[in-house]
Amino acid sequence: MTFNRRRIALFEPYPDLVTNPTLVCLLKALTRGGARVDVMMHDTSCLQSLEGNITGYRFPEGLSAWYGDIRTTLRCWSERLDMERLGIERRFAAGAYDLIIGVDSLGIIRASTYANRFNVPLVYLSFEIFFRDELSTQKEIEEKDRETDASRSADLVIIQDSGRGKLLSAENNLSLNKFEYLPVSPDGFRCDGGSDYLRRQFNISEERTVVLQSGSFAEWTCAGELIESVTKWPERFILVIHMPYESKQSEPYVQAIRRAELPNVFLTTGALPTEEYEKMVDSADIGLVLYKPVPSSRYVQKNIEHIGLASGKFSFYMKYGIPVISSAQKEYDRLLRNYAFGENIDTFDDMPQALRRVRSHYNHYRTEAYRLFSEKLDFDIHWPRLSARLLEIMK
């Protein structure tokens, strides 16, 4: 499959593109196939770390007549004029694009205005599902209305698995024939094996089992339950918590960890380059994939309850053969029928025994984790089918 001389615009409303393995792999695959990709983002500086024919442009906001005060209104108008000077509008008007991809709600809303206006095929790449019955403000409801309309105009919808596909199909009244499934996952290229990254950083002996909790550390990732549980773990198990950043949401839990001064808990913060992050994952013995719905945000209610194959850290653990312990995830229960990659516990009371079971059958769990990645998650196994579908809608 070749994308030679194809011109693609990707509308990404979030700043974390390079931490999303699916987006990184998608850009690599498209440019490797000969495509030129223009990425519309609020901050395009992260694109400098990516290779290939990729250009960043400022995300085109819709222009309103008033933004609350004169200074803000003039600034927003000026930014829109800057965008015009960069030629985004002119590029679309000149037929510069063969395909437009909108990422999540705000991405598909903005992308659809250009796709409909300039008659360009449109793809909706969904990582977050917002449910109307969970929205609390008029602004969120209005955004949901616009996202629903935009998604219905898409020629293709990409989502992580069939379970999440059925949810989005029902929520937005979309035909499942429009869907392609692509887990949040890296490709199969592995850094050198045998990493001792965490053991070296925290001087952890080989006799101890390193359990890694990576990513956000907040209520919706069961931070409180994990802090309480770790005091009851078997002696030889060590918990390492890695947060890519510190935030107000996680601060109470971070302070609780520091106050407790638990001898079997280590905390590390700060974003890592992809290669270093993978070395960290590879150095763990067990990975934690803990989620629960909470009412605080539209991102972490049913969207988290049904996370399925939308968890990037789950895929990274599987890539490096790291058995996982997850918390009450229906999709993982289904996968465990065919792949013994870990344990899916119902309550945190089950955590100590789950740790022992994984340790007792470690090589089997590890082999099964590798097998799950190679058969279900690896970006490379999904790309041939997806690339054919993309080329088909561009004809």
N, C-alpha and C positions, 0 to 999 in steps of 0.2 A: 504494500500500500504506500502510495506516495502523496505527499501534500505539496509537491513542487509548485512554487509560485502561488500557492494559496495564501490569501491574506485574511487574518483572523483578528477580531477585536474581542478582548476579554474584559468584562466589567467586574472588578473585585472591590467590594465596598469595605473590606476589613484590612487592617495593616499587617496581618500575620501570614501572608501568602507563603513565605519560605518555610514556615513551620507546619504547613499542611502538605503531607507527602503526596497526596493525590494531585494537587495543583502543580507541585514541582515536577512530578513525573509526567503529567499531561503536557506541560510546556516543553519539557525535554523531548518527549515523543513527537510532538508537532513540529518543532524546529529541526529535529533530527531527520524528519521526513521531508524537509524542504519548505515548511511553512514560515511565513513571517507573522509574528504575533505582536500586536500592540496591546499593552495592559493598561487599563484605566484604573488608577488607584489614587487615594488621597496622599500617600507617601510612596513614591516610586524608588526610593534609595535602596530598598532591599533587593531590587532586581539586578543590582550590580554584581551580586554573588552568583547569578545564574548565567550559564553559557547558552549560546544560540542567538538566533536573529530575533531578539526581544527588545522592544522599545516601550518605555513608560510614558504615560500621559496622565495629567491630572483627571481624577474622576469627575465627570460632568454632572454637577448638581443641577436640579431644576431651579429656575430663576423665579423668585417670588417678588412681589412689589414691595414688601415690607418685612424686615427681620427683627422687629422689636424696638430698635433705636436707630438713629441716623448713622452712627459710626459703623455698626454691624451691617446695615443695609448697603452703605457705600462700599464696604469691604467686599461683600458678597457679589455686588454688581461688578466690581473691579476684577475679582477672580474669574467671573464668567467671561468678561471681555478678554482676559488673559488666555482663557481656553480658546476663544475664537481666534486670537492671534496665533495660537499654536496650530490652528488649522484643522481641528478635529471635525468641526462641522463641514468644512470644505472637503475633507477626505471622504466623509460619508457621501456628500453630494456628488463627488466625482466618481463614485462607484469603487472606492478603494478596498472594500471588504467583500469576501465571499462567504463569511460566517461570523455570527456574533454569539458570544457565550456570556450569559448573565449568571453570576454567582449569588445564590441565596436571594432573599426577598428584595433588598435594595438594588442588587445587581441586575436581577431580571426586570425590575420595574424600569430602570434607566435604559437597559439594553433593548427592551421591547419598543421604546419610543423610536429608536433609530432603526430597528429591524422593520417595523411597520411603515415608517416614513420612507425608507429607502429600499424596501422590498428585498431584504437580506434574510436568509435562513437563520433561525434563532434556536439556541439550545439553553435550557434551564438546568444549571448544575446546582443541585440542592444538597446542602450539608445540614441545615437547620430547618425543622418543620415547626411552624407556628400554628397553633390551634385556636380557632375563633373563640371557643368557649373558655379559653384561658386568658384572653386579652383583657386588660384593665383600663386602658385609656382610649380616648377618642382618636388620638394620633395612631395608636397601634391598630385600631379597628380600620381606620382609613387606609393604612399601609397594607393591611391584609386584603382589603377589597382590591387594591391596585395590584398586589402580588398575584392574587387569584386570576384577575383578568389577563395579566401579562403571561402567566404560566399557560393559560389556555391558548395563547397565540404561538406558543413554542412548537417547533417541529419535532423536538426531541427533549426528553426529560431524563437526566442522569441522577440516580440516587444510589444509596449504598447496598441495599438488599431488597428482596421482594416484600419483606414485612414492612419496611419503611415506605416502600413503593405503594403498597395498599393503603397505608395511612394517608399519604399525600394525595393519592388518587381520590379517596373518599372526601378528604378535606377540601380539595380544589375542584372536584368533579372533572377529573382527567381520565382519559382512556389509558388503560394499562398497556395498550399497543404502542404508546408513545415512549415507554420506559426502557432504559438500559441500566444495568446494575454494575456499579463500580465501587468496591469497598474503599474506605479511607485506609490506604496502605502504601508503603514504599514499593519500589521494584526489588528484584531479587539480588541485586549486587550487594555483596557483604564486605564490610571492612575485615581486616585480618582477625582471625579468631583468637580465642584464648586471652581476652582482655582481663587485666587486673585493676582496672581504673578505680573502682570504689574501694577495693581492699587496700590499694596503695594510698589513696587519699585519706582514708580513715584508720589505717593500720589495723585492718581486720584480719584475723588469722584464718587459715584455710579450714580450720575445724568448725568455724561458724558458718551458718547459712545466711546469705545476704538477701533480704526481701526488699524490693524496690517499690516505692510509691512515687510515681513521677507525674508531673503536670500540676493542675490547679489543686490547692489544698483548702477546701471550703466545705460548707455544709453539704452541698450536693455531691461532693466526692467522699462523703462519710468521714470527714476529718475528726469529728468528735467521737464517733464510735471507734475509730482506729486508735486514737489516743488512749481511750479507756481499755481497749482490747490488748494493746501491746504489753501492758503490765502483767497479763496472764499468759504470755507466750512461753513456750519451752525455752530453757536457758540458752541454748546454742543458736537461737534465731535472732538476727540483727535487722532492725528496720532502718532503711535509709529513705528519707523524704527529700525528693528533689523538686523544687519549684522553679519554673523558668523566670519568675518575677515575684516580688512581694507586692501585695495589694491590700487595701483596707478590708476586703472580704476575708482574706486569709489571716490577717494580723492576730485576731484573738486566738486562733489555733496555734500559730507560730509562738506566741507568747506563752501559751499553755505548755507547749513542748519545752521551751527554754526554762520555764519555772520548775517543771517537774524534774529536770536533770536526770532523765532515765538513762541508765548505763547501756541499754541496748537500742538506743535511738540516736541517729545522726541526721542533721539537717543541712542541706546545701541549696543555695539559691543562685539564680542568674541564668540567662539564656545561653545555650550552647550551640555552636555550629553543628550542622547535621552530622558530620563525621564523628565529632567528639560525643554528641548525644548517643550515637549508635554504639560507640565504645563503652559508654556508661551502661547502656542497656545490656550489652553483651557480658558485662562483668557481674551482673546480678545472677542469683540462683533461682529466685521466684519473683514474679511480678504481680502487683496488685492492680485490679481493674474494678474500682469501687464507685458505684453511682447510685443515687437515689433521687427521685423527684422531690422538689421543694417548691412552695408557692411564691418564691421571691421574684421570679423572672420567667418570661415566656420561653427562655432558652432551656430552663432546667425543670420543666414539668413533664408532660408526656414526651417531649422531644428527647429527654434523658431516660425516661422509663423504658422507652423503646429504642435505645441507642444502637442495638444490633451491631452491624459491621461499620458503624460510623466512629468507632474509637480508634484513633491513630496509635495510642500507646499499646493497645491490644495487638495490633498488627506488627508493631516493632518487636514486642515480646515474642510473638510467633516466629518472626523472621529469624531471630537468634536462638530459637529453641528454648525459650525461657517459659517454663510452666507458669500458669497464672492461677490466682484465686480471685474469683469475681463474686459480686453480691447480687443474688436474685435477678439475674438477667435471663429472660425467656429465650432469646436467640442463642445464648451460650448453652442453655440446657438442650436445645435442639442439636447444636453442633456436637455436644458431648455424647450423643447417641452414636456418632461415627468416629469421633476423634477424642481420645483421652488426653487432652492437652492440659487439664488442670481440674480445679474444683470450683463449683458454683454454689456458694453457701446461702442458706436462707436467713440466718442470723449470725451476729458476730460471736455468739457463744460457741458456734461451730468452728471458729477460726483456729484455735490451737490444734484441734484434731485434724483439720484440713492441712495445716502445715506439716504435721507428722506424716500424713498419708502421702503427700507429694514427695517428701524427703525419702520415704521408704520405697517408693516406686519411681525414683527420679529419672532413671534412664528411659523408662517407658514413656513417661509424660513428656520428656524432652524430644524423643523421636516423634511422638504424635504431634507436638507443636510444630516441628519442622514440616511434617506432612500436611497439616492444615494450611500452613502458609503457602506451600508449593501448589496445593490443589485448589484453594479457595480464595486466597487473599492477594497474592503477588500481582502487582499492577501489570506485569508483562503478559500474564495469561489472559487478561481481559482486553488488552489493547487491540489485538487483531480484530475482534468482533466490533469493538467500539469504533475503531478507525474506519472500518468498512461502512458503518452506519453514518458516520460523519460525512464521508465522501458521497454517500448516497443522497443525503439531503442537500448537498452542495451542487448536484448536477443541474 
